[in-house]
Amino acid sequence: MAPMRRMLGTSVFLCAAVLSSVQAGKILVVPVEASHWINIKILMMELVQKGHELTVLRPSNSFYIEEYSEDFRVINVSMAENQAMSRDKFEKYALEFVFTIALSKHSSPFSLAWNFIQTVLSGTQIVSVAVSALFENNNIMNELRNTRFDLVLADPYNIAGPMLAHHLKLPMVFFGRWMPTEDIHFVTAPSPLSYVPVINSRQTDKMYFSERVTNVLLFSMYYVASHLLIYPVYDKLCQLYLHTDVGLLEMYKKADIYLMKVDFVFEFPRPIMPNAVYIGGFQCKPTKPLPHHLQQFMDGASQGVVVFSMVTLAKYLPYNIAREIAAGLARLPEKVIWRYSGEKLDTLGNNTLIADWIPQNDILGHPNTKAFLAHGGENGVYEAIYHGVPIVGIPLFDQFENILRLKTKGAAILLENLADINSEEIFSAVRLIIDDPSYGAAMKHLSKLHRDTPIAPLNAAVFWTEFTMRHGGAGHLQAVGNNLPWYQYYLLDVIAFLAFIAIICISLLYKFLKAIFRKCCSRKKKNKRD
């Protein structure tokens, strides 16, 4: 019996190994820096656990993506020395821009849109240099051609992803919703401007006439800038390196699956396409034990804890604003945990614990956490929803819409003008969100809705990535409408044809009635003469 058991065990092991090797795939990952990398890496590690081989394209001057990893292969794309920039310098440059926008008083949606367009335009040169460095590196390109990849997993913000998928003739899964110019929904799905707000519009899905006018004008600004200024630059790269007349926008539309970090518990409802998979909150998870000093701090907060985090933004928060926030938080009877690494504050209260870094997800999940003071970044918002913690939002740039959505659902308070913020405003907002039970109840309701799903968002992302590899793509889910000319998509040719027929019919009817009328009149005149 023992030998038979051993043989059976060996057979099961070999079958499992063979099955694993058959199912394992080779994935080329084309990521983006900063929080984009942090997010896509979560999916990558799940795929690694499933036995897949991942290869990451990394610019040599990257300061987020590790140069070596035991879990996946890294191909370093050499960049010129003059392109190198330290992480601190990059963050300082980027965040100074963000705070400049945030501190501009009474910024209109149009000025925000123009600033956004200018930023994207200035980035085209950087992107072009990076793409050229990749496609002109013969060693890397030959290696990519010779490696039999099964899939390209790309961040849509990086145009190298769709270019490589087209060049290598591979199926592609996008991870994320933001293209260099816009929300990818506006490219792949019907997006009625009557109730689907565009980025920086600061609108909800319920718009008055004037707001719909603003929404249409903003969309027009983005559309004109994209098609006249931005895509032509990238299309030239496609012609130069891919020797094709297929434009970059068409390559984006050919993605097999779009993994969207969106949950309609949080987002406004809108039309969707069958190859869009919604995985909002995929990074959220149950709490883990806190470090000892934080556990003591949280457990000892008999009146509760307020969590304040702006992640890396906190480092560059203007001192005068930080003073006002500290003074407002000092008046609270609750304890405060503040992720902050700026100058020492003379208004800091005894109730406030300062930390360079905090395990945000685990602190938000502690039962004593009463409120979350935040800038409204996507990750923080979904963690707050997951744990049912209401938010006081101080948005800086494109996070305004995130807080606005939660405010619309009764789960957040929105402090609109960072430039004029004062201690009284901070104190009153935090007091209101804690003392008024409707905010907490609304967020807990959103939490229940978010968790009540047949498949966890991260598992859904893994499934559809593997599905695309198993079937060599997901073309059966792609709508033909994405390939139609605009006049066919909107049935303008049909409308013109039917209008032409209607005009002919009306003209003939008019002439017929006119002829009858004349004949009747001539008969009457003849009868009168007789």
N, C-alpha and C positions, 0 to 999 in steps of 0.2 A: 504493500500500500504506500509506503514511504516513497519508493522510487516513482510511483505513479503520480503522487502529489507533487514531487519535484518536477516531473515532466510537464504536468498540467500547469504548474506555476511558471515554468520557463516558457511554455507556449503562450500563456496569457501575456507575459512580459513582452515576448517578441511581437505578438499581435499588436499590443499597445504601442510598441516602438515603431512598427511599420505604419500603423494608422497615424501616429503623430508625425512621422516624416512625410507621409502623403499630404496631410493637412497643412503642414508648416509651409509658409510662403516667404518670399523675399520682398521686402518693402523698402522703397526709396523714400526717405522723409526729407521734405523741403520746408524747413521751419522759418520762423521769424523770431526776433530777439524779445527780451523782457518777459512780460506776463504771458505773451503768446507761447513762448517756449515752455514756460512753467506748466501751462495747461496741456499742450500737446504731449508733453513728456508723460503725463499721467496716463494717457491712452497708450503711448508707446510701451510703458512698463507692463501694462496689461497684456499687450500683444506679445511682448517678450515672454511673459509667464505662460502664454499659450504655445510657445515653441517657435514663434516666427523670428526670422532673421531680419534685423533692421539696420539700414545704412543711412546715416545722417549727413547731409551736406552742410558743412560749417564754414563760414568765412573765417579766414585766419585771424582777423582782428576782432572776432566775437568775444564778448566779455560775459555772456550768459551761458552759451552752449559750451559744455566741457570739451576739451581737446581730445581726451581719451575717456573711454568708458568700458567697463567689463560687461555691460549689458547689451551694447550695440556697437556697431562699427562706425567710425567717424572718418569722413573724407574732408580734409582741410583744403579749402579753395584759397590759394594765395592771393592776397590783396596787396596793393602798393603800400609802402611804408607811410606815405603821406595821407593815407586813408585811416591810419590807426588812430583810435581815440579811446581813452581810458573809460571805464564804466562810470566813474564819478563825473568826468567831464561830460559824457553823454547825458547822464541824468540831470546834471546842472543845466545844460543847454535846453533839454526837452522840457524840464519842469519850470524853468524861468519863462519859457514861452507859454506854458499852461497857466502860470500865475499871472502873467501879463494880460492874458485874455480874461481870466477870472476876476481880476481886479479892475477891469475896465467897467466903469459905471454905466449902467443902462445900455448894455450891448444889445443891439437889435439882432434878430435872427439873420438879417441880411449881412450885417458886419461880421457875425460869426461864420456865416457861410463863405464870405470872401476870404477871411483869415484861413479857413480850412482849405479852400481852393489854392491859395498862395502857398500854403505848407506842402500840399500834394505836388504842386508844380515845382517847387524847389527840390523836392525829393526825387524827381524824375532823373536828374543828373546823377545822383548817388546810385539809384537803382540801375541806371544804364551802365555805369562803370562796373558794378558788381556782376551784372549779367554778362558783360563782355569778358570779365575775368574768368567766369566759369566756362563759357562756350569757346573761348580762345585757348583754354588749357587742354591741349590734345591728349595728354596722359589721362586726365580725369574723364574726358568725354569718351575715349576709347574704353576705359574701364567700365563706365556706365553702359556703353553699348554691349560689351562682352559679358557683363553680369546679367543673368537672366532674371530680371526683376519681374514680379507678378503684379506690382501695384505701385503707384505714386501716391503717397499720403502728403498732402500739401496744405499749408496755410494760404488761403486765398489772397492775403496781403502781399505775398511774395510771387511776383510774376514768373519767376523761374520755374515754379511748379507746373503750371499749365504748358509752358514752353517745352519742358522736358517730357511731359506726358505725350505731347504731340510728336516730338522728335523721336522718342523711343517707342511710340505706338503702344502705350500702356494704358490700362484703365486708371482712373484717378478718383480719389476720395478727397474732398475738401474738408478741412477741420476749421470751422469758424465761419463768420458771416460777413466780415468786412473785407471788401476789395480795396485796392488803393484809392478808389474814387467814391465808393458808395456801399450801401448795404446790398449784399448779393441778391436779396429778395427782389429788388427792383430790376434786376437783369433776368432772373429765372422764373418769376411768378407774376401773375396779374397783381397790380398794386394800385387800386383805385385811389386817386388823390383826394377823393371826397371824404375818406375816413382812414387812410393809411398815412400817418405823418412821416415826412422825410427827416433825416438827421439835422439837428440844430434848429428845427422849426419851433420847438418848445410847445407843441400842440399835443392834445390827446386825440382819441379817435372820434370824439364828438366835437365837431368844428362848426362855428358860425360862418356866415358868408365871408366875412373879412378874413377869417382864419383860413378858409379854403383858398381864397385868393392868394394869401401869403404862401400857403403850401405849394400851390401850382407855380408861383414865381420862383420859389426856392428850388423846386425840382428842375425848372427850366435853367436856372443858373448852373446847377450841377451837371445837367445834361449837356449844355453847350460847352462848358469847360472841359468835360470828359472827352467829348467827341471831336472837339476842335483843337484842344491844346494838349491833352494828356495821352489819349490812345494813339494818336498819330506818331508820337515819340516811340511808344512801345511797339507799334506795328512795324516801324522801320527796323527795330531789333529782330522781330520775327522774320522779316524779309532777308536781313543780313545773315543771320545765323541758321535759320531753318529753311531758307530758300522756298518760301511759301507765300501765297497771297492771302492765306487764312489769317484774319486779324486776331489780336489777343482776346477781344471780347467774345468772338466765336469759340475760342479755346476754353474760355471760362464756362460757356454754356454747354460744352460737351462733357463736363464732369459727370461721372456716373452717380455718385452719392454726395450730398451736401450734409455734413454733420454740423448742425446749427446749435450753438450754445444758447438755446432759447427754450423757455417753457411758457406756455400760454396762461399759466397761473399768474405769471408776472407780465408778460407782453400783452399788448392789445391784439385781439383776434384779427386775422387777416387771411386772404387766400394763400394756399400752400400747394406745392407740387408733390407728386408721389415719390420722387427721389430725394426729398428733403426729410432728414431724420432729426428730431428735436431732442437735444440732450442737455438742456439747461439745468445747471446744478449738478452736473456729472461729477464734479470734484468734491462735493459735500459727502461727509461720512460721519458716523457716530463718534462721539467724543472719546479721547484717550485720556489717561490720567495726566494731570498737570504737574509741572515741576513743583517740588515741595514748597518753595516760598510762595508761589502763586496759588497753590492749593490752600495754604493757610490763609492767605489774603482773601480768597473768594469765600471760603467756608466761614470766616469770621465776620463777613459783611452782613450783619443782621437786618439792615434796611435795604440791602441790595447793592448791585454794582452797575456802574455805567462804563461801557467800553468805548474808547475813542481811538480810532485808527484811520490814518490816511496812507498807510503803507509807506512806500518810499517818498511820497509827496511830503510827509511830515518833516523831513530833513530840510526842506527849502521853504517851509511856511514862514511868511514874513513875521518878524519879531513882534511888531506892534499888534498884529492879529493874534498871535500865539498868547500874548499877555492878556488880551481881552477874553480869550477862550478859557485860559487858566483861571482868571478871576471869576468867571461865571460858574465854572465847575467847582471852585472852592466853596461856593455858597451852598452846595448840595449836601443833604444829610447822608446820601449814599456815598459809598466808596467809588473811586474812579481809577481805572487802568488806562493809561495813555501811552500809546506808542509814539515816542518823540525823541529826537536826537539833535535838536537845535540848541541854541544858546540857553543858558540857565535863566529861569523865569522868576522874577521877584514876587509875582502874584500867585504862585503855585500854592495850593491849599494842602493842609496836613492829611486830607482825605485822598490825595492823589498819588498813585504809584506810577513813576516814569520808567519806561523800558525801551531799549533800542529795538527789540523785537518781541513779539508775543505770539503764542500759539492761538491765533484768532479763532479758528473753528472750535477748538476745545473750550475756550473761554466763553464764546457765545452759547455753547451747549450746556454751560453750568446753570443749575436751577436758580442761582442768586442773581443772574444777569437780568437787568430790567430794561435796558435801552442800549442802543448802538448809535454812537455819534460818528458819522463817516462821510466821505466825499462821494460815495455812491458808485464805486467801481463794481463791475459786473460780478466778480468773485465774491466780494464782501456782501453784496446784496443777496446773492443766492444762499450764502451761508446763513445770513440772518433769516431768510425765508425758511430754510431747512430747520432751523432751531426755534423759529417763532418769536424772534426778538424785534420789536418795532424800531424804526430808524428815525433819527434826526439827521437830515441830509444837508451837507454844505457842498454842493456840486462845484466843480472847478471848470470843466470844459464840456465834453460830450456826455458827462455823467448826469447832466440836468434831467434828461429824459428818463433815466433810470429812477431817480427819486420822484419825478412827476408821476410815473406809472404807479408807484406804491402809494403816493398821496391820493391819487384817484381812487384807489382801492381802500383808502382809509387806514393804511398801515404805516404812514410816514408823515413827518412834518418837513416842509421844504423851506430852508433859509436861502433866499435867492441871491442876495448881494453880499458877497464875501468882503468887499471893500469897506462897507459900512457896518460890519458886524460888531457888536459890543457885548459886554459881559451880561447885561440885563436880558438881551435877546437869547443868548445861549442858555442862561438859567431858566427863563420862562419856557422855552421850547422843551427842554429836558423835563422840567416839572410837569408840563402839560402831558407829554407823552407817557409819563409814568403814572400820573394821577388820574388821567382819563382812561378807564379800562377799555374803551372802544378800540384804541390803537392796538393794544396787546391782543385783544380778541380777534381783530381783523387779521393780524399777522399769524396768529395761531391757526386761523381758518385757512390761510394761504399755505401754511406748513402742512396741514392735513391733506389739502388738495395736491400739493407737490409730491408728497410721499405716496399717495394712493395711485400707484401706477403698476401695470402688469409686469414691467421689466425695468430694472434700474437703468438710468440714463447711460452710465458707463458700459453696462452690459450690452445695451442697444448699439452703442458706438462700436464695440468689438464685433458684435454679430454682423452688422452691415459692412464693416471693413472686410471681414472674412467672407461674407456672402459675395462681395464684389470680386474677390480673388477666386473663389470656388467656380464662379460662372464666367470668369474672364470679362467682367464688366456688368453693368446693369442698364444696358441700352433700352430694354423694354419699359423702363420707368421714365425715359426721357420724352418730354412732350414735343411733338412736331412743331408746335407753335414757336419754339425758340429758334427754328431755322427759317421761318417764313419772313418774307420782306414786310416791312412795317405797314405798307398799304394793304397787303393781304391779311395780316394779323388783325388789323382794325376793320376789315371788310370794306375798305374805302373803294376798292374796285367794284365790289358788288353793289355798294350804295350808289356809286356813280352810274353803273349800268341800269339799275332799277330806276334811278332818277331820270336817266335819259329815256327809258321806256315810258315812264310816267308822263314826261313832257310831251313825247310824241302822241301818246294816247289823249292827253288833254288837248293838244293842238288839233288832232283829228276830230275829237268830240266838239271842240269849239267851232271848227269849220263846218262840221255836219249840222250843228244847231244853227249856225249863222245862215247856212244854205236853206234850211227849213224855214227859218224866220223870214228870209227874203222871199221865198216862194209863197208863204202865207200872206205876206204883205202885198205882193204883186197880185194875188188872187182877189184880195179885198179891194184893191184899187180898180181892178177890172170889173168887179161886181158893181161898184159904185158908178162907173161909167155907163154900164148897161142899164 
